Amino acid sequence: MSFDNFLTEEQQQWRDTCHRVMDKEITREYIRECDMNRQYYYEGFEKLHQLGMVTMLIPEELGGMGADTMAYTLFCEAAGKYSMDFGGAIGVSQFTAQNLIHYGTPEQQEKFLQPFIEGKNRFAISISEPHSGSDAAAANTRAVKAGDHYVLNGLKQWCSGSSATNAVICMLVRTDPDAPKRQGLSVLLIPNDTPGMELRKLKTLARRGTGTNQIFLDGAKVPVENRLGEEGQGWEIITNHLQLERVSIAASYVGCAQQAVDDALAYAHQREAFGQPIFKFQVLRHRLADMQTEVDAARLLTYRSAAMIDAGQDALREVSMAKLLASETLQKVTRQGIQIMGGHGMLPEADMERYFREGMQATVGGGTSQIQRTIIAQTMQY
């Protein structure tokens, strides 16, 4: 066992492998190019799929790797090192596929999951609406049953990756407006080329590669057979994967935060001012020491969450702590990284400005810092 991060030798080897893949097969230059051009990571997605990493959570009997949560967390940490957006592009498909495994019929698994395993499609998830972000159960996009179809009308917001080629959107809709708030929701599986559905990519500060979209639904027809689970089971389905989602994005934040520290440290050793490397100035040495300490703390919280999930324990509080600290740490160390690198840190070619933009998004996406603190506080009640 490595006492640097409490991993077994096998886990450490897997972690090293994931980082080598990112450095040699994906590369920071590729991530930078996709971000600057706002283009989806098709080539990177395909490379990781060929290595079995995209489908690593799929059970072996279905054609995946059957990996545990810790292995998945270590992968996400590496996948997010040059951009948590890239890590998210892979992660959303991975944990959304778990809903199909847990709730999908054999027919749905054949129609949607098998093509994902074969690399022919990917998944996106659509929960938020203009007036229901953190209050996700307030979604009011309507799905009215008409024979063997649902007819959809409404507007969804912040649906990342939904405009990618062959994306299948796992969408939360309201099927019973008269039922209690959380009981009238259902989940539909919707190919992104469905007639009556228009996607508009938003020019956001971050999420430039994966892209995030508004989805306009005007009489879109979706077969009843595309409903995941039972009618009214939507809230259970979308919350079932939240612990896995939050530990994965916390890991991506940790990976990006560590790279930000590494880049700032390398710059501090190379840049000279007043006749010496700026690392020699105590004010910067102490700042870098604080940055590394905070990243290590976020990493250990994230690893603890993964270990608890693998042990079959409820990790609601722990994943919320990990997501909270990892996101705020990413935001903090990237801001400090720009301060250390000065004007150079604001150039796209230096990468730090991308890390910083993603840090600003990290405390909002996937559950805001305020929501994480609320969850943690609720678990502390007597």
Beta strands, then each sheet from edge to edge (+ up, - down):
strand 1: 122-126
strand 2: 142-146
strand 3: 149-160
strand 4: 167-174
strand 5: 185-191
strand 6: 197-202
strand 7: 212-223
strand 8: 227-228
strand 9: 272-273
strand 10: 276-277
sheet 1: 1+ 4+ 5- 8+
sheet 2: 2+ 3- 7+ 6-
sheet 3: 9+ 10-
end
